[in-house]
Amino acid sequence: MMPNQRSAILGNQYRWDIPVPYKLSVDLSVNYKGVILRAFEQFRLKSCIDFKPRAVEDISYISVESRDGCWSYVGRTSARGQTLSIENGCGVKAIVEHEFFHALGFGHEQSRYDRDDYVTINFENIITGREHSFNKYSENLTTTQGTPYDYYSVMHYGKNAFSNGNGSTIITKRPEFQDVIGQRLDLSEYDVIELNKLYKRNSSISFLDHCSFDDESLCQMSVCSAGDYGWQRMKSVSGINVTDHTYLGKEQNGVSFFMHFSTEGRNEGDTAIIESKTMTPKRDCKVQCLQFYYYHSGHESDQLNIWIREYQKQTAEELSDLWIRSQASLFLNNYWKLHHVPLNVIKTFQVVFEARKGAGNSRGGFSLDDINISETECPHTWQIRDFEKILNNSVSATLMFSLLYYSSDGYRYQAGLTLWRRFSSRISLYLAAFIFPSIATSRPVPAAEKPPRSMMLPPPCLAVGTALDR
């Protein structure tokens, strides 16, 4: 098999023994070796897969070399060493993860046999000679393992992959995911699920909890509210075109749910709360990342607050402390958006989602889906949707702000970006970071104290700024 003639392979003979032996070539730079080892750590933390340096007795192994481009064979294809190439331009953790996914037995997401239900391939826009990269795999040779099509997969091509300059090569059937495909931040939730299924394992040293709300038990989460309203388990929300994030509106065997709190017709300050089960950190390094998808269809004054209830001892029977971890007047959006919150707790804890009705008139509310909690660091990335479109339309200065982030010391900070296109070939950017003075809710608050109705943000202090003009 030539390196660029990749396909998904079924059969146990193409699976690796775990841990997977590897050898790093001497022609790899020190920086690239560091990125590869970081990628191994992510596999180790998030999935059942582990890697080890090749020993003398290891006949089959992956030889990581600097060849012509970034590529890998699919699955274990040799009784000896097989090459995986990481060359210039590949020194990004998620790109390395992408190539090792090939080596572990996976093809590209947009090559699934059911891809035509989710994307359209514009073959006329593909560079001559690269058409085979967009081939669709046969159902007789591959399996989806019962997982939904994943626009967020690290194995999905971007919209302009191998474009000849005449337009995008991939068009998503749902426009809100056109700028999502091709992300190279990290493994998606379903990347990990598929990997564990393929290798028939389900253990991870960092996994704490996951909930997609497809089971009526709500993953042992509890729902409470002050009245006859609150978080509701829904298949869809009429009038605002919200359907389940996991299956992107395509119902699978009648199971497709998410949680929704309607702020329409509610009074200012009305709240709804959903609490996770209790969890205890397992790793010596006390870092955790909360990841979830949200759909904000209410009023911009509505709030979604993330609280942490940490118990004074390692058991949930002891008195607990409650404090704010993320205060998010999340941006209104007509699509599911990924959000991360670093937790950094030490003892047994719960995560509390508090939705709060704001002052404005609402025609929707908050929706939550696919909650994950793992003992890993959150990505340090500010994702800006439709950045290219915003930039091209910025004839005058456009000011943008990120969500609020929280440091492990309790400081809140926010990034601000000013950008405009002054000429067709001239772009100006100014990026600044703001640190907010501490507020009462940034320290532990006794559980008996009710969260305040309103948490006003004091004026920020400019911490650092930088400009780019090209």
C-alpha positions in Angstrom: 0.0 0.0 0.0 1.4 3.4 -0.9 1.3 6.0 1.9 -1.3 8.2 0.1 -3.6 5.2 -0.7 -5.2 5.0 2.7 -8.3 3.0 3.5 -10.0 1.7 6.7 -9.1 -1.8 7.5 -11.2 -4.4 9.4 -9.7 -7.5 10.9 -7.8 -8.3 14.1 -4.6 -8.9 12.2 -4.5 -5.1 11.6 -4.7 -4.3 15.4 -1.7 -3.5 17.5 -0.9 -5.1 20.9 -1.2 -2.6 23.7 1.1 -0.8 24.5 2.1 0.0 20.9 5.9 -0.1 20.4 7.4 2.9 18.6 10.8 4.2 17.6 11.6 7.9 17.0 14.1 8.5 14.2 17.3 10.5 14.9 16.3 12.8 12.0 13.3 14.2 14.0 14.0 17.5 15.7 13.8 17.8 19.5 10.7 19.9 19.3 8.9 17.4 17.1 9.9 14.6 19.5 8.3 16.6 22.3 5.1 17.1 20.4 4.9 13.3 19.6 5.4 12.5 23.3 2.6 15.0 24.2 0.3 13.3 21.7 1.1 9.9 23.3 0.2 11.4 26.7 -3.2 12.5 25.4 -3.9 9.0 24.1 -2.8 7.6 27.4 -5.0 10.0 29.4 -8.1 10.0 27.3 -8.3 6.5 25.8 -7.3 2.9 26.4 -4.2 3.2 24.1 -0.7 3.4 25.5 2.7 3.5 23.7 6.1 2.3 24.7 9.7 2.6 23.3 10.5 -0.4 21.1 12.4 -3.2 22.9 14.6 -5.7 21.2 11.9 -8.4 21.3 9.3 -6.1 19.6 9.1 -7.2 16.0 6.2 -5.1 14.9 6.5 -1.4 15.8 5.8 2.1 14.4 8.9 3.9 13.1 8.3 7.7 13.3 10.5 9.4 10.7 10.8 12.7 8.8 9.8 11.8 5.3 7.9 13.6 2.5 4.9 15.0 4.3 2.5 13.9 7.1 1.2 10.4 6.5 0.7 6.9 7.8 -0.5 3.5 6.7 -3.9 2.4 8.1 -3.6 -0.3 10.8 -0.8 -2.7 11.4 0.3 -3.6 7.9 3.8 -5.1 8.5 5.2 -7.9 10.6 8.2 -5.6 11.0 8.5 -1.9 11.5 6.2 0.4 9.5 6.8 4.1 8.8 4.7 7.0 10.0 6.0 10.4 8.7 6.0 13.6 10.6 7.7 16.3 8.6 7.8 20.2 8.6 4.4 21.6 9.1 3.2 18.5 11.1 4.6 19.7 14.5 1.1 20.1 16.1 -0.2 17.7 18.7 -3.5 17.1 17.0 -1.9 16.4 13.6 0.3 13.8 15.2 -2.8 12.3 16.8 -4.4 12.3 13.4 -1.6 10.2 11.9 -1.4 7.8 14.8 -5.2 7.3 14.4 -4.4 6.1 10.9 -1.8 3.7 12.2 -4.2 2.4 14.8 -6.7 1.5 12.0 -8.8 4.5 11.2 -9.5 6.3 7.9 -10.9 9.8 7.4 -14.3 10.8 8.8 -15.5 12.2 5.5 -14.8 8.8 3.9 -17.4 6.9 5.9 -19.9 5.0 3.8 -22.7 7.2 5.2 -20.9 10.5 4.6 -23.3 11.6 1.8 -26.0 12.2 4.5 -23.7 14.8 6.2 -21.3 16.3 3.6 -21.1 17.0 -0.1 -17.7 16.5 -1.9 -17.0 19.0 -4.7 -14.7 16.9 -6.8 -14.4 19.7 -9.4 -12.6 21.8 -6.7 -10.0 19.1 -5.8 -6.4 19.3 -7.0 -5.8 17.0 -9.9 -4.3 13.8 -8.6 -5.8 14.1 -5.1 -9.3 12.8 -5.8 -8.6 9.5 -4.2 -8.2 11.2 -0.9 -12.0 11.7 -0.9 -13.0 8.2 -1.8 -15.9 6.7 0.1 -15.2 3.5 1.9 -17.3 0.4 1.3 -19.7 -0.7 4.0 -18.3 -4.2 3.5 -14.8 -3.1 4.5 -15.4 -0.6 7.3 -17.7 -0.1 10.3 -18.9 3.1 12.0 -19.2 1.0 15.2 -22.6 2.5 15.9 -21.2 6.0 16.4 -22.7 9.2 14.9 -21.0 11.2 12.1 -18.5 13.5 13.9 -17.9 16.9 12.4 -15.6 17.6 15.3 -13.4 14.5 14.7 -9.6 15.1 14.4 -9.9 12.7 11.4 -12.1 15.0 9.4 -10.7 17.1 6.6 -11.2 20.9 6.6 -13.5 22.6 4.1 -10.7 23.6 1.8 -8.6 20.4 2.0 -6.7 19.9 -1.3 -8.6 22.8 -3.0 -7.5 23.9 -6.4 -8.5 27.5 -5.6 -12.0 27.3 -7.1 -13.8 26.9 -3.9 -14.3 24.5 -0.9 -13.9 20.8 -1.5 -16.2 19.8 1.4 -19.6 21.3 2.1 -21.4 20.3 5.3 -25.2 19.5 4.9 -25.6 21.6 8.1 -24.0 25.1 7.4 -23.2 25.7 11.1 -20.5 23.0 10.9 -18.8 24.3 7.8 -16.1 26.1 9.8 -16.0 23.3 12.5 -14.7 20.5 10.3 -10.9 20.0 10.2 -10.3 21.1 13.8 -6.8 20.3 14.9 -7.1 21.1 18.6 -7.5 17.7 20.2 -9.3 14.3 20.0 -13.1 14.6 20.0 -15.3 12.7 22.3 -16.3 10.2 19.6 -12.7 9.8 18.4 -12.0 8.4 21.9 -15.2 6.3 21.9 -14.5 4.7 18.5 -10.9 4.0 19.5 -11.9 2.2 22.7 -14.6 0.2 20.8 -12.2 -0.9 18.1 -9.7 -2.2 20.7 -12.5 -3.5 22.9 -11.3 -1.6 25.9 -13.0 1.1 28.0 -10.4 2.2 30.6 -8.8 5.5 30.8 -6.6 6.9 33.6 -8.2 10.4 33.3 -11.9 9.8 32.6 -14.3 10.9 35.4 -17.7 11.3 33.8 -19.7 11.6 30.6 -23.3 12.2 29.9 -25.2 12.5 26.6 -28.6 12.3 28.3 -29.8 9.5 26.0 -30.5 7.4 29.1 -33.5 8.3 31.3 -31.2 8.0 34.4 -29.4 11.2 33.3 -26.1 9.6 34.2 -27.0 9.9 37.9 -27.3 13.7 37.6 -30.0 15.4 39.6 -32.3 18.1 38.5 -33.9 20.7 40.8 -35.7 24.0 40.4 -37.8 26.4 42.6 -41.1 25.8 40.7 -42.7 23.6 38.2 -40.1 24.4 35.6 -36.4 23.6 35.2 -34.1 21.5 33.0 -36.1 19.2 30.7 -34.9 16.2 28.8 -35.8 17.0 25.1 -35.5 15.6 21.6 -36.1 19.0 20.1 -37.3 22.5 21.0 -40.1 23.9 18.8 -39.7 27.3 17.3 -35.9 27.6 17.6 -34.7 24.6 15.6 -32.7 23.0 18.4 -32.1 19.2 18.0 -29.7 16.9 19.8 -26.0 17.7 19.3 -24.8 14.1 19.4 -26.7 13.0 16.3 -27.0 16.4 14.7 -30.7 16.0 14.1 -30.5 12.5 12.6 -32.3 10.3 15.1 -30.7 7.0 15.8 -33.0 4.1 16.9 -35.3 6.6 18.6 -32.6 7.7 21.0 -31.5 11.4 20.7 -31.8 13.7 23.7 -30.4 16.8 25.4 -31.3 19.0 28.3 -33.1 22.3 27.9 -34.1 25.1 30.2 -36.6 27.6 28.7 -36.3 31.2 29.8 -39.3 32.2 27.8 -42.1 33.6 30.0 -39.9 33.3 33.1 -39.3 36.1 35.7 -35.9 37.7 36.0 -33.8 35.7 38.4 -35.7 32.4 37.9 -33.1 29.5 38.0 -32.8 25.9 37.1 -30.1 23.6 38.4 -28.7 20.3 37.3 -25.9 18.6 39.4 -23.5 15.9 38.4 -22.8 12.8 40.5 -20.0 13.1 43.1 -16.5 12.4 41.7 -13.1 12.0 43.4 -9.9 12.9 41.6 -7.7 9.8 40.9 -4.5 11.4 39.6 -1.7 12.9 41.6 -1.8 16.0 39.4 -5.0 17.7 40.5 -6.2 19.2 37.2 -9.6 18.6 35.6 -11.4 19.8 32.5 -15.2 20.2 32.1 -16.2 20.1 28.5 -19.8 20.5 27.2 -21.8 21.7 24.3 -24.3 24.5 24.7 -27.0 26.2 22.5 -28.0 29.6 23.7 -31.3 30.7 22.1 -32.6 32.9 24.9 -31.8 36.6 25.7 -28.2 37.9 25.9 -28.8 38.8 29.6 -29.5 35.1 30.5 -26.7 33.4 32.4 -25.3 29.9 32.6 -23.1 29.6 35.8 -20.8 26.7 36.5 -20.4 26.0 40.3 -18.2 23.5 42.0 -19.3 21.9 45.2 -16.1 20.5 46.9 -16.4 18.4 50.0 -14.2 19.1 53.0 -13.1 15.5 53.1 -13.0 12.7 50.6 -16.6 11.6 51.3 -19.8 13.2 50.1 -21.3 13.0 53.6 -19.1 15.8 54.9 -20.0 19.6 54.8 -19.1 21.0 51.4 -18.0 24.4 50.0 -19.6 25.9 46.9 -17.9 28.4 44.7 -18.2 29.9 41.2 -15.9 28.4 38.5 -17.3 30.0 35.4 -19.8 32.8 35.0 -20.9 32.8 31.4 -23.3 35.1 29.8 -22.7 32.9 26.8 -23.0 34.4 23.4 -26.2 33.9 21.5 -25.7 31.4 18.8 -27.7 29.3 16.3 -25.5 26.3 16.6 -24.1 24.0 19.2 -20.9 25.5 20.6 -18.1 23.7 22.5 -17.1 25.2 25.9 -14.3 24.3 28.3 -14.0 25.1 32.0 -10.8 24.2 34.1 -11.8 22.9 37.5 -8.6 22.2 39.5 -10.3 20.6 42.5 -8.5 18.4 45.1 -11.2 16.5 47.0 -14.5 14.8 46.2 -16.7 17.2 44.2 -19.8 17.9 42.1 -20.3 20.2 39.1 -23.5 22.3 39.3 -25.0 23.9 36.2 -27.1 26.9 37.1 -29.2 28.6 34.3 -30.6 32.0 35.3 -33.2 34.1 33.6 -32.0 37.6 32.7 -33.8 40.9 32.4 -34.6 40.7 28.6 -37.5 39.1 26.8 -36.6 35.5 25.7 -37.9 33.3 22.9 -35.7 30.4 23.8 -33.3 29.3 26.6 -30.2 27.2 27.3 -29.5 23.7 25.9 -26.8 21.3 27.2 -25.4 18.1 25.7 -22.4 15.8 25.7 -20.9 16.7 29.1 -17.4 15.3 29.7 -15.2 15.6 32.8 -11.6 14.4 32.6 -8.4 14.8 34.6 -6.6 16.6 31.8 -5.8 20.3 31.1 -8.4 22.2 29.1 -7.3 23.5 25.7 -5.9 27.0 25.9 -7.6 28.2 22.8 -10.1 31.0 21.9 -12.2 29.8 19.0 -13.6 32.5 16.8 -16.4 31.3 14.5 -16.4 32.7 10.9 -13.2 34.6 11.5 -12.4 34.9 7.8 -15.8 36.3 7.1 -15.5 38.8 10.0 -12.1 39.9 8.9 -13.1 40.4 5.3 -16.1 42.5 6.4 -14.1 44.6 8.9 -13.6 47.8 6.9 -13.8 49.7 10.2 -12.3 48.4 13.5 -14.2 45.4 14.8 -13.9 44.7 18.6 -14.4 41.2 19.9 -14.2 39.7 23.4 -13.7 36.1 24.5 -15.6 34.5 27.3 -14.3 35.0 30.8 -11.7 32.5 31.9 -10.6 31.6 35.4 -7.0 30.9 36.6 -6.2 28.3 39.2 -5.6 31.2 41.7 -9.2 32.5 41.2 -8.4 35.5 38.8 -10.8 36.1 36.0 -9.4 37.2 32.7 -10.6 37.9 29.2 -9.1 38.5 25.8 -10.1 41.3 23.5 -9.3 41.5 19.8 -9.6 44.5 17.4 -9.2 43.8 13.7 -9.8 45.5 10.5 -8.8 45.2 6.8 -7.6 48.6 5.7 -6.5 47.5 2.2 -7.0 44.2 0.2 -3.5 43.1 1.3 -3.2 44.9 4.7 -4.6 43.5 7.9 -4.3 45.1 11.3 -4.8 43.2 14.6 -4.6 44.3 18.2 -4.9 41.7 20.9 -5.2 42.6 24.6 -5.7 40.6 27.8 -7.8 42.0 30.7 -7.6 40.8 34.3 -10.6 41.5 36.5 -10.4 42.3 40.2 -11.5 39.4 42.4 -15.2 39.1 43.4 -16.8 37.4 46.3 -17.8 34.4 44.3 -14.2 33.7 43.2 -13.4 32.3 46.6 -15.1 29.3 48.3 -18.6 30.1 49.4 -20.5 28.1 52.1 -23.0 25.8 50.5 -25.8 27.3 52.7 -25.3 30.7 51.0 -27.6 31.1 48.1 -25.8 32.3 44.9 -26.4 36.0 44.3 -29.1 37.1 41.9 -26.7 39.2 40.0 -22.9 39.2 39.8 -21.8 42.5 38.2 -18.3 42.5 36.7 -16.0 45.3 38.0 -14.0 47.3 35.4 -11.0 45.3 34.1 -7.3 46.2 34.2 -5.4 46.0 31.0 -2.7 43.3 31.5 -1.0 43.0 28.2 -1.5 44.0 24.6 0.2 43.3 21.3 -0.3 44.6 17.7 0.1 43.0 14.3 0.1 44.9 11.1 0.8 43.2 7.8 
